[in-house]
Amino acid sequence: MAAGHDIAIALRAAYLVLHRRSEAAFASHGVTADQFVLLASLSRGGNALTQRELGRRMSSDPSTVRAMLVLLEKRGLVERDSHPTDARARTVALTEEGQRTFSELWAVGEPIRQRMISVLSSDEADTLVALLARVTEPLNTESVPASSHSPEDER
């Protein structure tokens, strides 16, 4: 039990310090750390993603994703459209302004990322990423109660 507790505490500490530093760095740009993750997820998508796929990539629930998208759409950073084959779904993509903003934010966050990984060798960084993916997998594959998602979450 101690190892599980220690891992959970260490992961939480790492997340919180990264989140706090990122919030501070992005504040002057009017973007939160969570919104940065959303923009980063869209920038890696290539094509437009559905809101549901975006939520999976971000490990975030549909209502949180929707709320962020509404704010970012008002700022002209993302655009949402009807899905071509599923009337209940929406697709999301970065606008040109969203891509420019993401590029600026990426540069602003670079010193944080560099400081974080500077204590690791390249092999250790790769191993850490692989281990985090491995310990996250069982938690992501558990079934989610049907009541936690409604069609409105896609709107």
C-alpha positions as semicolon CSV with decimal commas, in nm:
position;residue;x (nm);y (nm);z (nm)
1;M;0,000;0,000;0,000
2;A;0,285;0,244;0,075
3;A;0,419;0,232;-0,283
4;G;0,073;0,313;-0,426
5;H;0,033;0,600;-0,181
6;D;0,383;0,732;-0,251
7;I;0,325;0,721;-0,628
8;A;-0,006;0,903;-0,596
9;I;0,144;1,173;-0,373
10;A;0,449;1,216;-0,598
11;L;0,234;1,240;-0,912
12;R;0,007;1,496;-0,746
13;A;0,305;1,705;-0,632
14;A;0,461;1,699;-0,981
15;Y;0,130;1,791;-1,144
16;L;0,059;2,074;-0,900
17;V;0,399;2,239;-0,932
18;L;0,387;2,215;-1,311
19;H;0,030;2,348;-1,313
20;R;0,111;2,642;-1,084
21;R;0,420;2,743;-1,283
22;S;0,228;2,714;-1,611
23;E;-0,066;2,917;-1,478
24;A;0,171;3,195;-1,379
25;A;0,353;3,189;-1,714
26;F;0,034;3,191;-1,924
27;A;-0,163;3,443;-1,715
28;S;-0,040;3,746;-1,907
29;H;-0,169;3,580;-2,226
30;G;-0,514;3,526;-2,079
31;V;-0,489;3,148;-2,105
32;T;-0,498;2,894;-1,824
33;A;-0,274;2,589;-1,803
34;D;-0,574;2,367;-1,879
35;Q;-0,662;2,576;-2,185
36;F;-0,300;2,542;-2,297
37;V;-0,336;2,163;-2,277
38;L;-0,650;2,187;-2,491
39;L;-0,471;2,402;-2,750
40;A;-0,173;2,164;-2,745
41;S;-0,403;1,865;-2,797
42;L;-0,564;2,035;-3,095
43;S;-0,228;2,135;-3,242
44;R;-0,119;1,770;-3,240
45;G;-0,442;1,657;-3,403
46;G;-0,368;1,763;-3,757
47;N;-0,732;1,760;-3,861
48;A;-1,036;1,868;-3,666
49;L;-1,119;1,643;-3,371
50;T;-1,453;1,566;-3,219
51;Q;-1,507;1,716;-2,875
52;R;-1,520;1,363;-2,736
53;E;-1,183;1,269;-2,891
54;L;-1,035;1,594;-2,763
55;G;-1,155;1,508;-2,412
56;R;-0,992;1,164;-2,437
57;R;-0,662;1,313;-2,552
58;M;-0,669;1,560;-2,263
59;S;-0,792;1,306;-2,008
60;S;-1,072;1,549;-1,928
61;D;-1,447;1,517;-1,892
62;P;-1,678;1,640;-2,171
63;S;-1,837;1,924;-1,970
64;T;-1,499;2,071;-1,878
65;V;-1,383;2,049;-2,239
66;R;-1,705;2,212;-2,359
67;A;-1,672;2,500;-2,111
68;M;-1,315;2,569;-2,220
69;L;-1,412;2,548;-2,587
70;V;-1,689;2,804;-2,543
71;L;-1,440;3,051;-2,390
72;L;-1,170;2,984;-2,648
73;E;-1,420;3,008;-2,934
74;K;-1,531;3,352;-2,810
75;R;-1,166;3,460;-2,823
76;G;-1,134;3,330;-3,180
77;L;-0,876;3,063;-3,091
78;V;-1,086;2,759;-3,186
79;E;-1,376;2,692;-3,415
80;R;-1,645;2,433;-3,365
81;D;-1,852;2,292;-3,648
82;S;-2,113;2,027;-3,697
83;H;-1,971;1,681;-3,754
84;P;-2,016;1,573;-4,118
85;T;-2,168;1,233;-4,033
86;D;-2,288;1,253;-3,671
87;A;-2,551;1,518;-3,599
88;R;-2,491;1,489;-3,223
89;A;-2,116;1,556;-3,243
90;R;-1,912;1,871;-3,296
91;T;-1,568;1,898;-3,449
92;V;-1,307;2,135;-3,314
93;A;-0,998;2,288;-3,474
94;L;-0,754;2,568;-3,403
95;T;-0,806;2,889;-3,595
96;E;-0,506;3,070;-3,743
97;E;-0,513;3,297;-3,437
98;G;-0,532;2,988;-3,216
99;Q;-0,225;2,840;-3,384
100;R;-0,033;3,167;-3,341
101;T;-0,137;3,190;-2,976
102;F;-0,040;2,828;-2,914
103;S;0,305;2,888;-3,070
104;E;0,357;3,188;-2,840
105;L;0,243;2,990;-2,536
106;W;0,469;2,699;-2,631
107;A;0,767;2,936;-2,630
108;V;0,657;3,087;-2,296
109;G;0,632;2,740;-2,142
110;E;0,963;2,613;-2,278
111;P;1,173;2,725;-1,978
112;I;0,935;2,540;-1,745
113;R;0,958;2,220;-1,949
114;Q;1,336;2,251;-1,978
115;R;1,377;2,304;-1,605
116;M;1,153;2,005;-1,536
117;I;1,344;1,763;-1,759
118;S;1,691;1,904;-1,693
119;V;1,732;1,667;-1,398
120;L;1,675;1,364;-1,623
121;S;1,883;1,208;-1,895
122;S;1,715;1,158;-2,232
123;D;1,668;0,786;-2,155
124;E;1,522;0,866;-1,812
125;A;1,276;1,114;-1,966
126;D;1,164;0,852;-2,220
127;T;1,132;0,594;-1,942
128;L;0,930;0,833;-1,725
129;V;0,686;0,902;-2,009
130;A;0,648;0,529;-2,076
131;L;0,597;0,449;-1,707
132;L;0,340;0,725;-1,662
133;A;0,149;0,596;-1,965
134;R;0,165;0,244;-1,822
135;V;0,033;0,338;-1,477
136;T;-0,237;0,560;-1,629
137;E;-0,370;0,297;-1,869
138;P;-0,562;0,083;-1,616
139;L;-0,736;0,392;-1,479
140;N;-0,835;0,518;-1,823
141;T;-0,983;0,187;-1,935
142;E;-1,227;0,149;-1,647
143;S;-1,587;0,186;-1,751
144;V;-1,742;0,526;-1,693
145;P;-2,103;0,541;-1,570
146;A;-2,341;0,631;-1,852
147;S;-2,482;0,920;-1,650
148;S;-2,148;1,103;-1,662
149;H;-2,191;1,202;-2,028
150;S;-2,487;1,346;-2,209
151;P;-2,533;1,447;-2,573
152;E;-2,539;1,811;-2,458
153;D;-2,172;1,776;-2,365
154;E;-2,089;1,773;-2,734
155;R;-2,281;2,094;-2,804
